[in-house]
Amino acid sequence: MAWNREKHLNSEIQEIKTLQSKGYTTLDILDRNEFSYDSLKACGLPISYLVPKLEGQKLTLQEWDTHTSIEHKWELVNGLPFGQEDERDRVMLGLIYSTAIIAHLHFRVCLRKLSIHI
């Protein structure tokens, strides 16, 4: 039997809606780390619950697990880190959360001084 992406996506969406109806929070659902980015988006959920601050924040083991790639591998797929923009962005949010927005901005200033435009 061939894998049916649409059916799988609908199944994940239904499971997320069931969890939400039982009172599960966004944090609870994302920390399960078992749903595709497409199903999270279809249910109006963000890819991350972390909010970077001016000062770096310590991550819990669960937050790190949620914000690293699904397989915990650093890989490049067709020129894209982790193969998906959402996965790349979630990892980046975790890193910026831990290092602080100020460090990210300082990095951008250093790149500009080196004439590297981002």
C-alpha positions in Angstrom: 0.0 0.0 0.0 1.5 3.3 -1.0 1.9 6.1 1.5 -0.8 8.7 1.2 0.6 12.2 2.2 -2.9 13.8 2.3 -4.3 11.1 4.5 -1.3 11.3 6.9 -1.6 15.1 7.1 -5.3 14.9 7.8 -4.7 12.3 10.5 -2.1 14.6 12.1 -4.4 17.6 12.0 -7.2 15.6 13.6 -4.8 14.4 16.4 -3.7 18.0 17.0 -7.3 19.2 17.2 -8.1 16.3 19.6 -5.2 17.3 21.8 -6.3 21.0 21.7 -9.8 20.0 22.7 -8.4 18.2 25.7 -6.6 21.3 26.8 -3.1 20.7 25.5 -1.2 23.9 25.1 1.0 24.9 22.1 4.0 24.1 24.2 2.6 20.6 25.0 1.9 19.9 21.4 5.2 21.2 20.0 7.2 19.4 22.7 5.7 16.1 21.5 7.9 16.6 18.4 5.8 14.2 16.4 3.8 16.4 14.0 4.8 17.7 10.6 5.3 21.4 10.0 2.4 21.3 7.5 0.0 19.9 10.1 1.2 22.4 12.8 0.6 25.3 10.3 -2.8 24.0 9.3 -3.8 24.1 12.9 -2.6 27.6 13.3 0.4 26.7 15.5 3.8 28.3 15.3 7.0 26.4 14.7 8.3 27.5 18.0 7.2 28.9 21.4 10.5 30.4 22.3 10.7 34.2 22.3 14.3 35.4 22.0 15.3 38.2 24.4 18.1 40.8 24.6 19.9 38.5 27.0 20.6 34.8 26.3 18.3 32.3 28.0 19.1 28.8 29.1 17.3 26.1 27.3 15.9 23.0 29.1 16.7 19.6 27.6 13.1 19.4 26.4 13.4 22.8 24.6 16.7 21.8 23.0 15.1 18.5 21.9 12.1 20.3 20.4 14.3 22.9 18.6 16.9 20.7 17.1 16.3 18.7 13.9 13.9 15.8 14.2 16.8 13.3 13.7 19.3 15.5 15.6 21.5 15.6 12.5 23.1 18.7 11.1 22.7 18.1 7.3 22.5 20.1 4.1 19.8 19.1 1.6 20.0 20.7 -1.8 21.7 23.7 -0.3 19.2 24.1 2.5 20.3 23.4 6.1 18.1 20.5 7.5 16.2 20.3 4.1 13.3 22.4 5.2 13.0 26.1 5.9 10.7 25.4 9.0 13.2 23.0 10.5 16.1 25.4 9.8 14.2 28.3 11.3 13.2 26.4 14.4 16.8 25.4 15.1 17.9 29.1 14.5 15.2 30.3 16.9 16.6 28.0 19.6 20.1 29.2 19.0 19.1 32.9 19.0 17.1 32.3 22.2 20.1 30.8 23.9 22.6 33.4 22.6 20.4 36.5 22.8 19.1 38.9 20.1 22.0 41.2 21.0 24.6 38.6 20.0 22.7 38.1 16.7 22.6 41.8 16.0 26.3 42.1 16.9 27.1 39.3 14.4 25.2 41.2 11.7 27.3 44.3 12.5 30.5 42.3 12.2 29.5 40.9 8.9 28.7 44.4 7.5 32.1 45.6 8.6 33.6 42.7 6.6 31.4 43.8 3.6 29.3 40.7 3.9 25.7 41.6 3.4 22.9 39.6 4.8 
